[in-house]
């Protein structure tokens, strides 16, 4: 009986290894940008039309009444520029980030994914900006903090 239980347990353990774990990869191919009020440091809802300087992502992104947005990074470049056009006004802001692209092979049965490290600012026109998280993964709630 003891041999039967050991054999059964071994079979279950090895059969679980066949389950693909592609969804368990915690790498992100975008960074998370959050907006704050410069004076109160509280979260701030904003409305922007966002364009990438490279225009590799189509027409751009529109978000309204949001305190955060995820923006993609380009894996074939080491920097990217975004233009933030304030909805309903003529105000525009610019942000240029530099980063290092890394390839992650989480599981040989899963496609490779990209994650980014060493996020840093090259240039920006916001009032103030901070980078609390220099890598992109699901463990971090924010990569870039913008204060307006």
C-alpha positions in Angstrom: 0.0 0.0 0.0 2.8 2.4 0.9 4.5 1.7 -2.5 1.2 2.5 -4.3 0.9 5.9 -2.5 4.5 6.8 -3.4 4.0 5.8 -7.0 0.7 7.8 -7.2 2.3 10.9 -5.6 5.2 10.8 -8.0 2.9 10.5 -11.0 0.9 13.5 -9.8 4.0 15.6 -9.3 5.5 14.8 -12.7 2.1 15.4 -14.5 1.8 18.9 -13.0 5.1 19.8 -14.7 3.3 19.5 -18.0 1.1 22.5 -17.3 2.4 25.6 -19.2 3.3 28.5 -16.9 3.3 31.2 -19.6 0.8 33.2 -17.7 2.9 33.1 -14.5 5.6 35.4 -16.1 5.5 38.7 -14.2 7.4 40.8 -16.8 5.7 43.8 -18.4 6.4 45.3 -21.8 5.2 48.7 -20.7 5.8 51.1 -17.8 3.2 52.5 -15.4 2.9 56.3 -15.1 0.9 57.9 -12.3 -0.2 61.5 -11.9 -0.1 63.5 -8.7 -0.9 67.1 -7.7 2.3 69.0 -7.2 1.0 70.9 -4.1 -0.9 68.2 -2.2 0.9 65.1 -3.5 -2.5 63.4 -3.9 -3.4 61.4 -6.9 -4.6 63.6 -9.7 -7.1 62.7 -12.5 -6.0 63.9 -15.9 -7.1 63.7 -19.5 -4.4 63.4 -22.2 -4.0 62.3 -25.8 -0.6 60.6 -25.8 1.6 60.1 -28.9 4.9 58.2 -29.1 7.7 60.1 -30.8 8.3 57.0 -32.9 4.7 56.5 -33.7 5.2 52.8 -33.7 2.0 52.2 -31.8 -0.6 53.7 -34.1 -2.6 56.8 -33.5 -1.8 57.1 -29.9 -3.7 56.7 -26.6 -6.5 58.7 -25.1 -7.3 58.6 -21.5 -9.6 60.7 -19.4 -10.2 60.9 -15.7 -7.3 58.6 -15.0 -4.7 58.7 -12.4 -2.5 56.2 -14.1 -1.7 54.8 -17.5 0.5 52.0 -18.9 2.6 53.1 -21.9 4.5 50.7 -24.1 8.2 50.7 -24.7 9.9 49.9 -27.9 12.1 46.8 -27.6 14.3 47.7 -30.6 15.3 51.2 -29.2 17.0 52.3 -26.0 14.8 55.4 -25.6 11.4 56.7 -26.5 9.7 60.1 -26.5 6.0 60.7 -25.6 3.9 63.8 -26.2 1.1 64.4 -23.8 -1.6 66.8 -25.2 -3.9 68.0 -22.5 -7.5 67.4 -23.7 -9.4 70.7 -24.0 -6.4 72.9 -23.8 -3.4 73.9 -25.9 -0.9 72.5 -23.3 1.5 69.8 -24.3 4.1 68.0 -22.2 7.0 65.8 -23.4 8.7 62.9 -21.7 11.8 61.0 -23.0 12.8 57.9 -21.2 15.9 55.8 -21.7 16.0 52.1 -20.8 17.7 48.8 -21.3 15.7 46.0 -23.1 16.1 42.5 -21.7 14.8 39.2 -23.1 13.2 36.8 -20.6 12.6 33.1 -21.3 10.4 32.2 -18.4 9.7 28.7 -19.7 11.2 27.0 -22.8 7.6 26.1 -23.9 6.6 29.8 -23.8 7.5 32.6 -26.2 10.2 35.0 -25.0 9.1 38.2 -23.4 10.7 41.6 -23.0 11.2 43.5 -19.8 12.9 46.8 -19.2 15.4 47.9 -16.6 17.4 51.0 -15.8 14.4 53.3 -16.6 15.7 56.9 -16.5 14.6 60.3 -17.8 16.4 62.0 -20.6 14.2 65.0 -20.8 10.7 66.1 -19.6 8.6 69.2 -19.5 6.3 68.3 -16.6 6.6 70.3 -13.4 8.3 67.5 -11.5 9.0 63.8 -12.1 10.3 60.8 -10.1 11.1 57.2 -11.0 10.5 55.0 -8.0 10.6 51.7 -10.1 13.4 51.3 -12.7 12.2 47.8 -13.9 8.9 46.8 -15.4 7.1 43.9 -13.8 3.9 43.1 -12.0 5.5 43.6 -8.6 5.7 47.4 -9.0 2.6 49.6 -9.0 4.4 52.7 -10.4 7.5 53.2 -12.6 7.1 57.0 -13.2 5.4 59.6 -11.0 4.5 62.9 -12.7 3.6 65.9 -10.6 1.4 68.7 -12.1 
